[in-house]
Amino acid sequence: MANKQESHEAEHEYGAGLAVVPADKIADPGLEPHRVRMTDKSKKHEKRAANQVFAWFLVSIIGSIAAIVFYFVFPINEDLNTVRNNTFFVGISIAWACWLSVLVRFTGPRP
């Protein structure tokens, strides 16, 4: 028991081997300069971009609600067609909602 508590040393000593540490490290490139976009220049374009993001979020929410509705509209019974219909409509509406959520990220205004 006493040996386990006292054995904090490494079991083996390893040499540097083939590890190479270069003397001149690559410098940190930092952040790239801010590019001025149309939404930065014009309030009209900023409002349009905000409305576009709002519309994509709204359609994404509608897709999420549609998935819940389709889950109850197409219940799964003993018939295999009900499984197919339920899976198809719920899957399509969830995919639609997720895709639009991602689309908002890539089309919306960026900081």
N, C-alpha and C positions, 0 to 999 in steps of 0.2 A: 504494500500500500504506500509506503513512504517513497519508494522509487518512482511511482507514477506522479506524485506531486512534485518531486524534485527534478524530473526529466523535462525541462523546458528547452533543452538544447536541440538542435537539428540532428536528425538521425545520421545524415550524410553531409559531407562538405563537398559542394560542387564548385568546379573552377568556372572561369568566364567562358571557356569553350570557344565557339566561333562567333560569339556576340561581338558586334562592332558598334561602338558608340562614336559617331562622328563628332569632330571638334566644332564644326560650324553647323549649328542646327538651322532648320528652315525658319525664317522669320514669320511671325504671325501676320497674315495679310490684312487683318482688321475687317471692318464692314465696308462694303462698297458704298459709294456716294448715293444719296437719295436721288432718284429720277423723278422729275416733275411730271405729273400726269394731268390729264384734262380735268379730273375731279379736284385737283389742287388749284387749278387756275380759275375754274368757273363754278359758281354756285348752281347754275342750271344743270351742269353735268354731274355735280355731286348729288343733287336731288334725284336725277334720273337713275344714277347708280344705286342709291338707297332704295328707290322704288323697285328696281330690278331685283335686288336682294330680297326685299320684302315679298315680292311675287314668287320667287323661287321657294322661299320658306313656306309661304302659304300653300303652294302646290304640293310641297313635301308633306305638310301636315295633312292635307286632303288625302294623299296616298297612304299615310299611316292610319287615318280614320277608315279609309276604304278597306284596309287589311282587316281591321276589327269587324267591320260590317260583313265582309265576305266570309269571315270565319263562321258567323252565325247564319248567313244566308245559305251557304252550302255546307250543311252539316254532314258529317261522315256517318254513313249507315253500313249495312251489310253489302250493298251494291258497290262494286269497285269504281263505277263511274263517279260516285260521290267523292271518293278519295281523290280521283284525278281532278275533278272540278275544284274541290277545296284547295288542294295543293297548288293548282295552276293560278287561281285568282288571288289567293293569299300571297303566294310567292311573287307574282307579278307586281302586286301593289306594294309589298315590302321592298322589292328591288327598285321600284319607281321612287319610293320615298327616300331610300338610301342614296340612290344615284343623284337625285336632286339636291340632297343635303351636301354632297360632295361638289356638285356643280356650283352651289352658292359660294363655296370656299374659293373656287378658281375663277369665278367671274365677278365676284363682288369687289368692293373697294378694299384696298390693302393699306395697312398702316405705313 
